[in-house]
Amino acid sequence: MRYSRSNQKSEEFNLWPSFTDLMANSFMILSLFLLLAIIKSIFIQTVSDATASRSEQLEVQMSELQSRLQQQTTQVTGLQGEVARLQTELRNRGDRIMQLQGEVERLKSPPVIVLRDSSSRTFDSGSAAISLELGEFIDNKLVAQIKDFAEDYEGYVVEVIGHTDGQVTGGGYSNLDQVLEEVARNNQAVTSLVPGSNADLGLMRALSVVQRLQGNEELQSLGLTFKAYSAAQLYEASGNYASINRTSDPSRRRIEIRFTPKAVEQ
């Protein structure tokens, strides 16, 4: 009995160290779990912060990309508008070039107005006097034609060229060398001239028409320059040299009016 109590006391005495060891171990385990929990919390917070920061960065980058995309879209739209404008301008310039080419071609071949000899508008044989009918034709029709052409051929010289048939004219004394300049200045009448050849007669008739045109008020306002020339019996209406024909040939008698550019001195 005495032995049993001793053993019981011994067992009670040995239980406390075991309990303390158990508590210490439990505390260490709890501390470990707490440390792990703290580490996990810190890790999760760190990951969360990193994720949030990365998300914010991605949002910023996305916003920047969208802004750049919008700017580039705006630039593309502007370039498309510029391309459309340039295409329209190119078409307009192409049309203008074609128009100018047509204008150049037209100006290469200025108009020629031909007053053919006829029963209603003719010069008397060997004369440069303008008849009543011819004068009316010049005033009522020829002036209007010249006005129309003068708008397109501004600055051009109006040349009036007298053509005759091949009949021999006069063949004697001519006073053109003495008084032609005075007649051209309207100091003397054309009827005061005496032709000595068809060349003289062609020039006299051209000069008569020039003076009639210069006296027209409508043409005076345009500031046109008129010049009189003679082709005598040298050319047919086609422009080819005329064959020798000393008879009266009405088809060769005419006044030609041409628009020519002013001469350029070299």
Order of alpha helices (4+ residues) and beta strands (2+ residues): alpha-beta-alpha-alpha-beta-alpha-alpha-alpha-beta-beta
